[in-house]
């Protein structure tokens, strides 16, 4: 028995020594990861705290539902990460989600095949993203104003398509949300799989492709990126197209889960931006990770879950997210100031 | 005014955001340097150049 305790204490001391030796070095080399790990720590603390408080929070069923309920937000957050990394912003994603959803539902009602409807929904989102990108890149319009115009346009077009809600009853669309692949109490829906695939694909694109590295370069210093001969114009345009495409895809996922209504997704753009910032992406661009945005979405979903468990009003979820967002913005300022001092 | 006008011409008020978007885009495009310089280039190319006056002598 004493031998086991000696082994355990030896392991703990070696582990703590390794952490003290390597972790500070890791964070000093890669300071961009600090906010991501901070978000992860907050997520873990919230989940453990909720488990201690309620006793039945950390169940496979509830953790699976986090992904199920927030799959559309995760897809939106991926697109938003691309845009914010270039130093821009896209306020249109919530409206594009509503527009593509209602457009698809209307086409399905009128008898169009799913194989046509889904690509049309996604391309519809891409086109609005392209319009915003053209305004930003070619006409020097502020991203805030250009995407605000995109927001108005998509919301108005949603009402042009239909003034009332349209139920989505097409089996292959409903299948995306209703099918559950279960393993030992855990489950995942096709929408959850789509969200994870989008996150993985985006992480690979940002980390390992020329396009992804150019996005970081533009966000870090656009002037330097131009002087290095990087394709700034094409890349920034594509970032907005990626965001629009993700919004179109999120429209498919959202329509599969709650149906189509022209007022769907009001305020979702702000939830998305909050999740991306909580996940550690700098609003000034150049620093951040898609994985962080995914953690930000999970933090957002966990806060909503805890508020729901407490039986408090849902407005408290927004207040908590707001407080967390404020904290993260201050932390980001500190990180930026520190890195500026080092230069 | 925009909303009242749109309602007056018989368009459902819910569609107002489309017109808002069009107005915003027109305003920002008018303000953009690229469009203004393109328009001024176009105007210069359309406007006929004045013919040279034969009675004027050029100083050597």
Contacts between the chains, C-beta under 8 A, distances in Angstrom:
chain1	res1	chain2	res2	distance
A	135	B	25	7.1
A	135	B	28	6.7
A	135	B	29	7.9
A	138	B	34	6.2
A	139	B	28	6.7
A	139	B	29	6.0
A	139	B	32	3.9
A	139	B	34	5.7
A	139	B	35	6.4
A	140	B	32	5.7
A	140	B	33	6.7
A	140	B	34	7.0
A	141	B	28	4.6
A	141	B	32	6.7
A	145	B	24	6.9
A	145	B	28	5.9
A	146	B	28	7.1
A	148	B	24	6.8
A	149	B	21	4.8
A	149	B	24	4.2
A	149	B	25	5.1
A	149	B	28	7.2
A	150	B	21	7.4
A	151	B	17	7.9
A	151	B	21	7.9
A	152	B	17	4.1
A	152	B	18	7.1
A	152	B	20	4.5
A	152	B	21	3.7
A	152	B	24	6.6
A	153	B	17	7.1
A	153	B	18	6.2
A	153	B	21	3.6
A	153	B	22	7.8
A	155	B	17	4.6
A	156	B	14	7.9
A	156	B	15	5.4
A	156	B	16	6.8
A	156	B	17	3.4
A	156	B	18	3.1
A	156	B	19	7.3
A	156	B	20	7.2
A	156	B	21	6.2
A	157	B	18	6.2
A	159	B	12	7.1
A	159	B	14	4.0
A	159	B	15	5.1
A	159	B	17	7.3
A	159	B	18	7.9
A	160	B	15	5.6
A	160	B	18	6.5
A	163	B	12	6.3
A	163	B	14	5.8
A	262	B	14	7.2
